[in-house]
Amino acid sequence: MPLSGNGQPAFLFRTLSDPTRLRLLNLLAPGETCVCELTDTLRLVQPKVSRHLAHLKRAGLVEARRDGKWMYYRWAKHGDPLVRHVLRGLREWMTKNPRMNGERRLHERICCKISQRKSEGTPDK
């Protein structure tokens, strides 16, 4: 996988400079997550979340898969040593940041409610 969408470290750092994208990466750190869970946790509209996820995908930081009407994202496994080093540091910072920890705890509660709605066939929202 290339260093970033255009092969430049500047693109990687521009991507990581946005607080919303950092919050999304934080929620994706534990594993694959549905977009609907991200929107509920961050209290952001779906188009804004999808736009930021698309930017993260162009930078090679996340991967996506579709399951029916649901889109799931996860951190990408990256081959570039610079990206791996930066993401390792980012992940370490996220585990120590109180706001990031709080959002992950909130996400765990929201994730369980949405998973239950999906299994019951109840529409999301």
N, C-alpha and C positions, 0 to 999 in steps of 0.2 A: 504494500500500500504506500503511495507517495506521501511525502512529508505533509502536504496539505492540498487543498483544492487547486492551487496554482504552483505548488512546489516551493513556496517561499515561507520562511519562518515568520515573516511579518503577517501573513494571512492567519497563521495559527494563533499568534498573539492578539491580533485584532478580534478573532473569533472568541478568544477567552476573555477579552476585555469587557464583554457585555454581562451585566449582573444577571439578567434573565437566563442567559445561556449557562452561566455558572450554576444557577439554581437547578436548571434542568439536568445538567451533568451530575449534580449532587443526588438528585432523585433517581437517576439511572445507575448510580454507582453500585447499589446492592444487586442489580440484575435487571432483566428485561421488564419493561413497564409499558402499559397501554397509554395512549395519548389522553384518553378520557380521565385516567387517574392523575396524570400530570396537570391537566386543566383544573380539576377539582382541588388538588393540593395547592397549586399556586394561585388559584382564584383569578385565572386569566382566561380570556376567550380562546377558543380552539384555533382560529386563524393565526393569532399571535404566537401561540405555542408551536403550531406547525411551521410557521415561517422560521422561527429560531431553530427548530429541529432540522429543517432543511439546510440551514447555514452550517450547523454542526456536522451534518452528513457530507456536505460539500468539502468541509475541512478534513473529512476522514476520521472524525472523532466518534461517530455513532453509526450503527447499522440499523436497518429497519426490515420488518417483515409484516405482511398482511395476513390476517386470519379472519376471513369473512369481511365484515364491515369494520373490524378493529385493526388499528395499526399499532405495532409494538416496536419499541426502540431499546437499544442496549449499547453500552460502550463498545467500540470497535477494538479488536486486537490490532495493535499497530506495530509495524516492522521497523519504523524509523527510530533510532536511538534517542534523538532529541525529543520527539513526541512522547516516547515512553517515559523518559526522565521527567518531563514537564507534567505529564498526567500522574505519575507516581507522587510527585510533590503536591499536586493539586488534591489528589485523593487524601493524602496525609493531612493537609490543611483542613479539608472538609470534615474530617473526623474530629478535629479539635475546635471547630467553630460552633459556638452555641446556636446561632441562627440556623445554620445548615443542619445541625443535629435535631433541632426542633421541627424543621420541615420534614426531615426523614421520619420522625415519629408520627407527625400528622399524616404523612403519606401512607404509613403502615395501617392506620385506622381507616383512611379513605379507601385504600386498596381492598381491604376486606369487605367493605360495604358494596363496592362496585362489582367485585368478583361474585358476590352473592346475587346481585341483580342480574348479572350476565347468565349465571347458571339457572336462574328462575325464568329467564326470558323476558324480564321486565325491561322496558326501554330505559336507556341511560338518560337520566334527568327527567 
